[in-house]
């Protein structure tokens, strides 16, 4: 039978257990806004006293309220949303470049070239109209060069960003492996590893933003982290990723092999900032550059062909207006006003032959008529129409990428909300817990008072 | 569902940020009056606007071509009118000279007047416009008619693009107006009259009348041709101006914001934003610990 001393022991255990509960509540409140913090629940259980019932309470430890399934979904949603955001940032810069109001104004420069031919036809022997043709051609070349250079620069910047992202992934992998080791040690020593686990979850989430990340627990209880379908952290060992370039300049993702060298895993890259960068760089930018180069090449070639047929006021013929390569590759970046005519307005071929000098305007008219001719994109579009196509395709790519960002962010907040609902701290709940533990603590104190009074009563009675 | 603090904050923050970004866009649209500020605002409209801008540029180029060549064409027309008047004067002199009562001295006086007319006519045929000699064909820098009346120009057309399917010739042909390329050598005909007067040869004077007549109608024909060119320029200009108007209208239809709609959207979003702030504040105020 339980005695009064037992009552005191029960009260003492109750004080310890309730103050543990108060501590845990305090910890939850303190970390209410700590990123990655998973709420703890104090586990209280009845304490058996041998075969006797009527035992006290004991704090059995903490429960970290997590849900692997939701965490994995959050990792995945984070990856997809980061990819969409990273891609959209690049597309925003591309769009700004082709915004005729504020961008490089390639479209109007192109129109001005044809307008200058028209003006040349109206007064072929005027030095000013000839100089204007050169000025308009120069402005077009400048705009094309600027746009082409800006696109190349973006590709270089994205490569750099990809490199930075890879180093971050590698660093996270090292950190996660180290945390795994610390968690194993703590668990072995019987310590609570909740804080370390919070950190690891947070690092993995962080890594999901960089590259598509998947985690699972293997047979021996180790957390295995896979990125782009490849195991990068297994227990306490981390591997590293590296980047390379394919022959066509596109990004190549490699995982380092233990014996040296690397094996390619590019095709498994589906999420995270890195996937967004790769998409933007190797697909979107590549497409835009190719279209721009083709347009510039087609326009320059068509004008060259016609210009070479005509005769300058100095009687010379067969000259090009633009220097452009044999193919469209890098045409936008490399096109120049031809050295044949540069600084020589008299060499602009307005006349169709030497006999009609200096007032012949046939060739100038033919040059201005190129505006209405389908010379671009395999002779299927006029220059203006092709430029409109480029603008339209940039616009619709960006618009769909913006929608993508919105959708993915909405999904992400949904999953984050689920995660928060499960693992986040609710101050309301903690206030109730606080009161609960406080009351229980006060009641336990009271219990000591009561036991003491009973003891006094007993002692007084017996001692009389 | 268990609602945590972070969910409340995130919810309020997300709503506010979405609303503010929509409000900022609506404000830009209402302020600038432009609906398509970036290609992604409306890709199809942006592509259309780029093409319309190109068409506008072409129209502007054609209209400036028309106004540039118009001056010279008008000058050519009035010059040919003067030339035709001078030829009429020459005919009058020839008629006078046919009068049997005139003597050799009087015919010599008439001959000097004919020479004056010839000199004036050469001056007219050598008129210079903004793009060089008007009647020299493409040899715009070469004096087309020497004092002897020899033609140094050519019959090349000055073509420009004024919106027609084929390039249009806009210069007056000096060759066809004044030389045998048009049928008669005008200066030769005047020389014949002058020589006949000087030699007091009434038969030759009578014979030269026909040449003078033909020369005059040749000049008048050239003048008519320039008149047709001027009409063509006018017609093209009004076509181009109609296209210009249509393009401007399309640009505004496609790219401009509807002011009433833009403003009401802005007001609506302003209100929504304000309400969202108020609601957010009361959500965040809902913390149990404040009640304890």
Boltz contact constraints between the chains, C-beta under 6 A:
constraints:
  - contact:
      token1: [A, 32]
      token2: [B, 5]
      max_distance: 6.0
  - contact:
      token1: [A, 95]
      token2: [B, 38]
      max_distance: 6.0
  - contact:
      token1: [A, 95]
      token2: [B, 39]
      max_distance: 6.0
  - contact:
      token1: [A, 95]
      token2: [B, 40]
      max_distance: 6.0
  - contact:
      token1: [A, 99]
      token2: [B, 38]
      max_distance: 6.0
  - contact:
      token1: [A, 107]
      token2: [B, 50]
      max_distance: 6.0
  - contact:
      token1: [A, 111]
      token2: [B, 54]
      max_distance: 6.0
  - contact:
      token1: [A, 111]
      token2: [B, 57]
      max_distance: 6.0
  - contact:
      token1: [A, 115]
      token2: [B, 57]
      max_distance: 6.0
  - contact:
      token1: [A, 115]
      token2: [B, 61]
      max_distance: 6.0
  - contact:
      token1: [A, 118]
      token2: [B, 61]
      max_distance: 6.0
  - contact:
      token1: [A, 118]
      token2: [B, 65]
      max_distance: 6.0
  - contact:
      token1: [A, 118]
      token2: [B, 161]
      max_distance: 6.0
  - contact:
      token1: [A, 121]
      token2: [B, 160]
      max_distance: 6.0
  - contact:
      token1: [A, 122]
      token2: [B, 65]
      max_distance: 6.0
  - contact:
      token1: [A, 122]
      token2: [B, 68]
      max_distance: 6.0
  - contact:
      token1: [A, 122]
      token2: [B, 69]
      max_distance: 6.0
  - contact:
      token1: [A, 122]
      token2: [B, 160]
      max_distance: 6.0
  - contact:
      token1: [A, 123]
      token2: [B, 131]
      max_distance: 6.0
  - contact:
      token1: [A, 125]
      token2: [B, 132]
      max_distance: 6.0
  - contact:
      token1: [A, 125]
      token2: [B, 140]
      max_distance: 6.0
  - contact:
      token1: [A, 356]
      token2: [B, 138]
      max_distance: 6.0
  - contact:
      token1: [A, 356]
      token2: [B, 156]
      max_distance: 6.0
  - contact:
      token1: [A, 358]
      token2: [B, 140]
      max_distance: 6.0
  - contact:
      token1: [A, 358]
      token2: [B, 141]
      max_distance: 6.0
  - contact:
      token1: [A, 359]
      token2: [B, 132]
      max_distance: 6.0
  - contact:
      token1: [A, 359]
      token2: [B, 138]
      max_distance: 6.0
  - contact:
      token1: [A, 359]
      token2: [B, 140]
      max_distance: 6.0
  - contact:
      token1: [A, 359]
      token2: [B, 158]
      max_distance: 6.0
  - contact:
      token1: [A, 360]
      token2: [B, 138]
      max_distance: 6.0
  - contact:
      token1: [A, 361]
      token2: [B, 158]
      max_distance: 6.0
  - contact:
      token1: [A, 361]
      token2: [B, 159]
      max_distance: 6.0
  - contact:
      token1: [A, 362]
      token2: [B, 159]
      max_distance: 6.0
  - contact:
      token1: [A, 365]
      token2: [B, 159]
      max_distance: 6.0
  - contact:
      token1: [A, 365]
      token2: [B, 161]
      max_distance: 6.0
  - contact:
      token1: [A, 365]
      token2: [B, 167]
      max_distance: 6.0
  - contact:
      token1: [A, 368]
      token2: [B, 161]
      max_distance: 6.0
  - contact:
      token1: [A, 371]
      token2: [B, 58]
      max_distance: 6.0
  - contact:
      token1: [A, 384]
      token2: [B, 51]
      max_distance: 6.0
  - contact:
      token1: [A, 384]
      token2: [B, 54]
      max_distance: 6.0
  - contact:
      token1: [A, 385]
      token2: [B, 51]
      max_distance: 6.0
  - contact:
      token1: [A, 387]
      token2: [B, 50]
      max_distance: 6.0
  - contact:
      token1: [A, 388]
      token2: [B, 47]
      max_distance: 6.0
  - contact:
      token1: [A, 388]
      token2: [B, 50]
      max_distance: 6.0
  - contact:
      token1: [A, 388]
      token2: [B, 51]
      max_distance: 6.0
  - contact:
      token1: [A, 391]
      token2: [B, 39]
      max_distance: 6.0
  - contact:
      token1: [A, 391]
      token2: [B, 46]
      max_distance: 6.0
  - contact:
      token1: [A, 391]
      token2: [B, 47]
      max_distance: 6.0
  - contact:
      token1: [A, 391]
      token2: [B, 50]
      max_distance: 6.0
  - contact:
      token1: [A, 392]
      token2: [B, 43]
      max_distance: 6.0
  - contact:
      token1: [A, 392]
      token2: [B, 47]
      max_distance: 6.0
  - contact:
      token1: [A, 394]
      token2: [B, 39]
      max_distance: 6.0
  - contact:
      token1: [A, 395]
      token2: [B, 39]
      max_distance: 6.0
  - contact:
      token1: [A, 395]
      token2: [B, 40]
      max_distance: 6.0
  - contact:
      token1: [A, 395]
      token2: [B, 43]
      max_distance: 6.0
  - contact:
      token1: [A, 395]
      token2: [B, 46]
      max_distance: 6.0
  - contact:
      token1: [A, 396]
      token2: [B, 43]
      max_distance: 6.0
  - contact:
      token1: [A, 398]
      token2: [B, 40]
      max_distance: 6.0
  - contact:
      token1: [A, 399]
      token2: [B, 40]
      max_distance: 6.0
  - contact:
      token1: [A, 399]
      token2: [B, 43]
      max_distance: 6.0
  - contact:
      token1: [A, 413]
      token2: [B, 14]
      max_distance: 6.0
  - contact:
      token1: [A, 417]
      token2: [B, 7]
      max_distance: 6.0
  - contact:
      token1: [A, 420]
      token2: [B, 4]
      max_distance: 6.0
  - contact:
      token1: [A, 420]
      token2: [B, 6]
      max_distance: 6.0
  - contact:
      token1: [A, 420]
      token2: [B, 7]
      max_distance: 6.0
  - contact:
      token1: [A, 421]
      token2: [B, 1]
      max_distance: 6.0
  - contact:
      token1: [A, 421]
      token2: [B, 2]
      max_distance: 6.0
  - contact:
      token1: [A, 424]
      token2: [B, 4]
      max_distance: 6.0
  - contact:
      token1: [A, 424]
      token2: [B, 6]
      max_distance: 6.0
  - contact:
      token1: [A, 425]
      token2: [B, 4]
      max_distance: 6.0
  - contact:
      token1: [A, 426]
      token2: [B, 4]
      max_distance: 6.0
  - contact:
      token1: [A, 427]
      token2: [B, 5]
      max_distance: 6.0
  - contact:
      token1: [A, 427]
      token2: [B, 287]
      max_distance: 6.0
  - contact:
      token1: [A, 427]
      token2: [B, 289]
      max_distance: 6.0
  - contact:
      token1: [A, 428]
      token2: [B, 288]
      max_distance: 6.0
  - contact:
      token1: [A, 431]
      token2: [B, 288]
      max_distance: 6.0
  - contact:
      token1: [A, 431]
      token2: [B, 289]
      max_distance: 6.0
